Amino acid sequence: MPRQALEGIRILDLTQVAVGPYSTLMLGLMGAQVIKVESNRRPDTSRGAVKPRANQVALYPGQDPGERPWNRSAHLVHRNRYKLGITLDATSPEGKALFMRLAAQCDALMENYRASVIDRWGLSYAVLSEVNPQLVYLKLSSQGNTGPERDYGSLGSTMECTGGLASITGYRDGVPLMTNETYPDPVAGVLAVGALLAGLRYRRRTGRGVFIDFSQREVTTCLLGDAVLDYTMNGRIQAPTGNRHPTYAPHGVYPCQGEDCWIAIAVRNDQEWQGLQRALGGPAWASDPMFADASGRWHHQEALDAHLSAWSRGQEHYQAMHLLQAHGVPAGAALKGREVAQDPHLEARDWWDRTVYPEVGRAYSYISTPWMLSKSPRGPGVPAPGLGEHNGFVYSELLGVSEEELQRLEERGVIATEPLWEPAM
């Protein structure tokens, strides 16, 4: 099998919940050895509760938490494949010493705690670079490592607000609405992969490690470059525009046959407008002089959308998509969750990673990387680790800790394979 792109790279993963684990998943999918480090007292919160409540069982396969629900949560299993998993109380003297020894043998470290958490543990980049001058340290914090808000926490949903994204999403003349997809999480996650790879490339060129201050809020704001420039240069504050485009028309999402079925259509120029007319069979309304050029179509979008909606309501969304695409019109069916999982295009692109998870006993379809590397295919699926599943391998094989010492560390609560935190109330 061809060598994977990041084979031989070892990464310490101190991330949790969504954006960080998504980043390190991408790195693991490209062949890096990712070691997920969780606190004994407060592991990745995506593991869920020790004793899930009735309203939480939907998070588990078959709505069954099982005997070890902390190893079965859908969020954990989905984002933490291709990783080894260890536990460590890094706030204890013994745990801190073990962590330093581990960091000395790693190429990179990624964490997404509040900015000062690692500093309080005494494991900052300044400290770790003393034991490993070649360490690439990426701090994937909420607000960045400096400034008065450095210790603010966030989720993707709150980041849409603080980063400014919610100010321009939503329907025309309506209140701001969030994307409902926590959009900053996957975007920041993918860009963090690029930033870490840039750090590894810098190390390869210079022989030195580097600290990367990666602010999720700054990344979110960078998505709004045109809105920022519009205000900076023109003094205009952009408002929600729904599915409209500043220059393209028609441009929107139109209803189709069936419950909550839609198709997205974008016409960017006269050639695509002519293709749309052909696809629709040359309707009389399309010859109206007010639709003759791009400016006219843009200024008469209400009438244009009404005509298109009248046509689309009689169409099946997939069939309409193929019809329009065949005439050179950018169009895509707006898919529901089940349709995405069965989409033939994603299947043909080998998008799905089907991994059998031991705690579940069957294969599920999980996302892979949003890119394909022709010379570095994805390796066989690796399920997410159970809590502390690889303590023995990492501590014994990588650090040379004896069996007797491992047992003593577990007895003292420095490492664990069972929950050491209180059940959620």
Secondary structure, 3 states (H helix, E strand, C coil): CCCCCCCCCEEEEECCCCHHHHHHHHHHHCCCEEEEEECCCCCCHHHCCCCCCHHHHHHCHHHCCCCCHHHCCHHHHHHCCCEEEEECCCCCHHHHHHHHHHHCCCCEEEECCCCCHHHHHCCCHHHHHHHCCCCEEEEEECCCCCCCCCCCCCCHHHHHHHCCHHHCCCCCCCCCCCCCCCCHHHHHHHHHHHHHHHHHHHHHHHCCCEEEEEEHHHHHHHCCHHHHHHHHHHCCCCCCCCCCCCCCCCEEEEECCCCCCEEEEECCCHHHHHHHHHHCCCCHHHHCHHHCCHHHHHHCHHHHHHHHHHHHCCCCHHHHHHHHHHCCCCEEEECCHHHHHCCHHHHHCCCEEEEEECCCCEEEEEECCCCCCCCCCCCCCCCCCCCCCCHHHHHHHHCCCCHHHHHHHHHCCCCCCCCCCCCCC
